[in-house]
Amino acid sequence: MSATSWLFRPSLLRLLISRARLAIRLLREPLVGLLRKAVPVLAVAYVISPIDFVPDFIPALGELDDLGMLLVSIEGFLKLCPPEVVAFHRAAIEEGRPYSPMPAGSRVIEAEWRHEN
């Protein structure tokens, strides 16, 4: 099996596309912090940049380097985002709803209040 043959598996391609769609929605979401949004944006900047860990003129390895950076950054970004926001947008994608921000009032913050005398 060659290094790039795993890219042509339909289930993996669907997974990559669904993760990218979710990440794009989360980039537009106001409840996701600006620093978190920098993760995939910096990865895209790395891919566009002529400076790489593995130069693009090396067949297959140069492209896999860029693809790996995108995959790692998308997965990291999804893990950094608030879970309830990710769940909201994942459900919206599954239901085929167009993008709309998560209602701010639906976010739950668990806390314990202590009154000390």
C-alpha positions, 0 to 999 in steps of 0.5 A: 500500500502506498503512502497516498492510497489511504487518501482515496478511501471514501470513508476517510475522505468523507470524514475529512470533509465533515471535519473541515465543514465543522471547523469552518462553521466554528470559525464563524461562531462568536462563542469560540475565542479568537485565540482558538480560531488562530489554530486552523488559520495559522495551519492554512498560512503554513500550507500557503507559505513557501517555507515548509518542514518538508519542501513541496518539490519532494514528491508525495512527502511535501504534500503529506506534510501540508496535509498532516499539518491541516489534519492536526490543526483541525483536530486540535481546533475541534478539541479546543472549542467548547464541547456544547458549541461543537455539538450544536454545530455538528447537529446542525450539519447532520440536520442540514440547517444553514449556519446560524450562531449558537444562541448565547442563552443556551450555553450552560456554565457549571459552578458552585457558589460557597458562602463563607462566614 
